[in-house]
């Protein structure tokens, strides 16, 4: 949407992307809403990982004297601007980790009453989690001859605020101001007095906070604006994740907490931050007497009201409900939510490479072998058939298991030696139901059986892969329910896992096999859980939705696999 943004490079700044940058926004608060998108788009051409945003509306970098950072008051328009900024960032530079810094945002009375020097938010430069490699600004030059003076001024200003190199490269971003000014004419009168934002000593929020995204950051940043002393965060732990979509892909609690701590330490280090596990919908919000405000969205407002009902029952005052707006996801698909959400981000991981393949130098490079597994009812075999249609050789380990039990096979004789001839049918074939009764509920006898059968199946898999190699095939898919339990991962280059919620698996098993719900549950409990399987997965797929959705997932996985294979070949 925004094109031809002119970027002035200074200090011999190279055109290569920098990992981390600081964007100093100097435009007046009332004009920033229209400027954010083009400025972020321009910044994304220079920074490819983390972009810190420092707000100082009205900062004059070309006035001759060296400006100093000052406290800016928390006002309603600032809260709206933060929401707009994260919304625009999701649209125009979704790959960037954008973080709005609020160290210099504080009510004047609070600034003067603290130990800090009045109106000086940075007595010493603040350390950031990621060291800045470039500083950018939207400051517009009135005189091109001032370029060197302004960049020097920007360097010194940034160095006063944050720990960074004294020779930090500076870049002046020049949006198409004429085009913007035409739209800015209808904006709020700059002389109109800004409405102050009500602040509170102690603020609380709750959530999953999986894969921190723009909506999370909006919630966190606005909570930091509202809180003057303490910020309490309840983070959903295991008990609260059971009903989440693709819960197997949710980051571990410890990692989510670590990322929250890092974000908040960058955002507002003066706040006392407390992060606690959330094992029920209320947590400590209904028993903490010091809390004054809970931040909610339109979607979670009823939860906030439920918290207040419990607080009143506990003899505590109700919390102020501060509602923020949901952020729209301009890139959502028909199966995803319209808002920016973690569940949508998790669904986009399906079919992608989650972790790099392990070293498989002991295997021939071709055919490239995929080990596909998943719990009963997960739809792994339908995925295997789709991969077969794309050109892969499917190796069905269930069928190979039947071969092991055939009269004359090595496994056949060993099974008879271990379990006796009373498991034979009249035609001398093994009665697998009779054999099953001998091992059911007896882990020792079951292991005796698998110790015979699994190595035999592994040998047959190797033979099929070798046959595929002789035929010049490029990819094999080993369709194996016990791929992980049997430690067959040494036979494959990558592990792919198909997952669905347990309730859906139970429905599918009962409909497909005509067994009771209890039997279906017992079958699933005897297998590795989806979460445990995902820990070993390079790629995860799910057949939870319509077949067309699964087909698109598998096609994406297949196309990405082809790229990996070709990259390996080029590397060799």
Helices and strands as residue ranges (DSSP letters): E 6-9, E 18-25, H 29-43, E 47-55, H 76-92, E 97-101, H 108-113, E 134-137, G 144-146, H 147-161, E 169-174, H 177-184, E 200-207, H 214-226, E 227-236, G 238-240, G 247-249, H 253-267, E 272-278, G 283-286, E 293-297, H 301-313, E 320-324, H 342-349, E 368-374, H 380-390, E 393-396, H 397-404, H 410-419, G 421-423, H 432-439, H 443-470, E 475-479, G 488-491, E 494-499, H 502-513, H 517-525, H 530-534, E 539-542, H 547-571
